[in-house]
């Protein structure tokens, strides 16, 4: 069975691979043999993930890009291609959030979150997928969605709207890229406390989350590795595209 999840010889690009969740997934891909390009806005945190991968016997290199600035994405793509020759797996894990109430929301904040979570994701995929198709490299694109993508969560209006868009983009591109042998899927994480969501996790909010999570706990970043490696592997999930894997402790199954 282990051969189903062997990514040896594959090159993975982890956009947002310097974040807590993205970094954990990047390390998981490397643990299964992939050569990993860790891409993030902050080179210091990207380098830290790279060093952890190397210390564990993997191969990785850090690259700098901000998905809200497409020129930096194009530059990173050029550098990664020069380093690895191409890529087979694209992980899209950048994320930005804000607890601003709807009637206090301003256009700049809306644009800022959408530029990272949705617009940045769309044009990053456009750029990397075009190169994969031109090189006739089959592969896997993995988007990171959220339990807030629907039904939407309170207090995170813009974030919920952006992640709902990620789901739509995932299914649309699964159809568009299928003739090229590129699969597009998404992981829907539950609550994994990280920098972007700690500011909305008041004690009352935590109680509400636990009340809607049958497993009655937060997720651990390493618990996203399995879903990502499964979706990355052509042998394990070669007939899987346009779908969503929930890693949420049962949150999406809870009603009353």
Order of alpha helices (4+ residues) and beta strands (2+ residues): beta-alpha-beta-alpha-beta-alpha-beta-alpha-alpha-beta-alpha-beta-alpha-alpha-alpha-alpha-beta
